[in-house]
Amino acid sequence: MIRFAPATFAHAESLADHLRTGDAMEVAALGFTPLEALDAVLCHPLEPRAALDGGEVAAMWGYAATSLLGDTA
């Protein structure tokens, strides 16, 4: 059963070692390690979330506003 929860650094650490190949390649092309990229999900966006499947972290996401006064994210 998949459950959604606020994302934590523990979720990022768990998921960092299990990124899909394409996601890991994208992160590397941007010059980040998987953990650095997932930490950015936690540090910059509003309401970072995690999908948990039987206690395992299946995904993390969030959205980041370019400005608190802007209308884009």
Phi and psi restraints in degrees (value plus and minus 20) as a CYANA .aco file:
   2 ILE   PHI    -109.3   -69.3
   2 ILE   PSI     113.8   153.8
   3 ARG   PHI    -147.3  -107.3
   3 ARG   PSI     124.6   164.6
   4 PHE   PHI    -127.6   -87.6
   4 PHE   PSI     119.6   159.6
   5 ALA   PHI    -168.2  -128.2
   5 ALA   PSI     140.5   180.5
   6 PRO   PHI     -79.6   -39.6
   6 PRO   PSI     115.3   155.3
   7 ALA   PHI     -94.3   -54.3
   7 ALA   PSI     124.9   164.9
   8 THR   PHI    -148.4  -108.4
   8 THR   PSI     149.0   189.0
   9 PHE   PHI     -84.5   -44.5
   9 PHE   PSI     -51.1   -11.1
  10 ALA   PHI     -83.4   -43.4
  10 ALA   PSI     -58.1   -18.1
  11 HIS   PHI     -83.2   -43.2
  11 HIS   PSI     -62.3   -22.3
  12 ALA   PHI     -82.5   -42.5
  12 ALA   PSI     -64.0   -24.0
  13 GLU   PHI     -82.7   -42.7
  13 GLU   PSI     -59.2   -19.2
  14 SER   PHI     -87.7   -47.7
  14 SER   PSI     -62.1   -22.1
  15 LEU   PHI     -97.3   -57.3
  15 LEU   PSI     -47.3    -7.3
  16 ALA   PHI     -75.4   -35.4
  16 ALA   PSI     -55.9   -15.9
  17 ASP   PHI    -103.7   -63.7
  17 ASP   PSI     -22.5    17.5
  18 HIS   PHI    -148.1  -108.1
  18 HIS   PSI       4.8    44.8
  19 LEU   PHI     -84.9   -44.9
  19 LEU   PSI     126.6   166.6
  20 ARG   PHI     -83.3   -43.3
  20 ARG   PSI     132.9   172.9
  21 THR   PHI     -74.7   -34.7
  21 THR   PSI     -67.1   -27.1
  22 GLY   PHI     -82.4   -42.4
  22 GLY   PSI     -60.1   -20.1
  23 ASP   PHI     -86.7   -46.7
  23 ASP   PSI     -62.0   -22.0
  24 ALA   PHI     -82.7   -42.7
  24 ALA   PSI     -59.4   -19.4
  25 MET   PHI     -86.1   -46.1
  25 MET   PSI     -60.4   -20.4
  26 GLU   PHI     -84.0   -44.0
  26 GLU   PSI     -65.3   -25.3
  27 VAL   PHI     -80.9   -40.9
  27 VAL   PSI     -65.0   -25.0
  28 ALA   PHI     -83.4   -43.4
  28 ALA   PSI     -59.2   -19.2
  29 ALA   PHI     -84.1   -44.1
  29 ALA   PSI     -47.4    -7.4
  30 LEU   PHI    -106.0   -66.0
  30 LEU   PSI     -22.8    17.2
  31 GLY   PHI      67.9   107.9
  31 GLY   PSI       0.6    40.6
  32 PHE   PHI    -136.3   -96.3
  32 PHE   PSI     136.1   176.1
  33 THR   PHI    -103.9   -63.9
  33 THR   PSI     141.6   181.6
  34 PRO   PHI     -75.6   -35.6
  34 PRO   PSI     -62.2   -22.2
  35 LEU   PHI     -87.0   -47.0
  35 LEU   PSI     -58.1   -18.1
  36 GLU   PHI     -81.8   -41.8
  36 GLU   PSI     -62.9   -22.9
  37 ALA   PHI     -85.6   -45.6
  37 ALA   PSI     -62.7   -22.7
  38 LEU   PHI     -90.5   -50.5
  38 LEU   PSI     -53.6   -13.6
  39 ASP   PHI     -82.9   -42.9
  39 ASP   PSI     -55.3   -15.3
  40 ALA   PHI     -84.1   -44.1
  40 ALA   PSI     -53.9   -13.9
  41 VAL   PHI     -80.1   -40.1
  41 VAL   PSI     -55.1   -15.1
  42 LEU   PHI    -101.8   -61.8
  42 LEU   PSI     -52.3   -12.3
  43 CYS   PHI    -106.1   -66.1
  43 CYS   PSI     -46.5    -6.5
  44 HIS   PHI    -129.2   -89.2
  44 HIS   PSI     -55.9   -15.9
  45 PRO   PHI    -104.3   -64.3
  45 PRO   PSI     149.8   189.8
  46 LEU   PHI    -109.8   -69.8
  46 LEU   PSI     116.9   156.9
  47 GLU   PHI      33.1    73.1
  47 GLU   PSI      38.2    78.2
  48 PRO   PHI     -83.1   -43.1
  48 PRO   PSI     119.1   159.1
  49 ARG   PHI    -147.3  -107.3
  49 ARG   PSI     138.4   178.4
  50 ALA   PHI    -151.7  -111.7
  50 ALA   PSI     124.4   164.4
  51 ALA   PHI    -123.2   -83.2
  51 ALA   PSI     106.1   146.1
  52 LEU   PHI    -134.5   -94.5
  52 LEU   PSI     108.1   148.1
  53 ASP   PHI    -136.0   -96.0
  53 ASP   PSI      82.2   122.2
  54 GLY   PHI      41.9    81.9
  54 GLY   PSI      12.8    52.8
  55 GLY   PHI      70.6   110.6
  55 GLY   PSI     -35.7     4.3
  56 GLU   PHI    -107.8   -67.8
  56 GLU   PSI     121.4   161.4
  57 VAL   PHI     -97.5   -57.5
  57 VAL   PSI      97.6   137.6
  58 ALA   PHI    -115.8   -75.8
  58 ALA   PSI     -48.9    -8.9
  59 ALA   PHI    -185.8  -145.8
  59 ALA   PSI     137.6   177.6
  60 MET   PHI    -157.8  -117.8
  60 MET   PSI     128.6   168.6
  61 TRP   PHI    -179.9  -139.9
  61 TRP   PSI     148.4   188.4
  62 GLY   PHI    -193.0  -153.0
  62 GLY   PSI     150.0   190.0
  63 TYR   PHI    -146.8  -106.8
  63 TYR   PSI     124.9   164.9
  64 ALA   PHI    -139.1   -99.1
  64 ALA   PSI     109.4   149.4
  65 ALA   PHI    -100.8   -60.8
  65 ALA   PSI     115.2   155.2
  66 THR   PHI     -89.4   -49.4
  66 THR   PSI     -44.8    -4.8
  67 SER   PHI    -177.9  -137.9
  67 SER   PSI     124.6   164.6
  68 LEU   PHI     -86.8   -46.8
  68 LEU   PSI     -39.9     0.1
  69 LEU   PHI    -116.5   -76.5
  69 LEU   PSI     -30.7     9.3
  70 GLY   PHI    -102.1   -62.1
  70 GLY   PSI     156.9   196.9
  71 ASP   PHI    -138.3   -98.3
  71 ASP   PSI       1.7    41.7
  72 THR   PHI    -145.6  -105.6
  72 THR   PSI     134.5   174.5
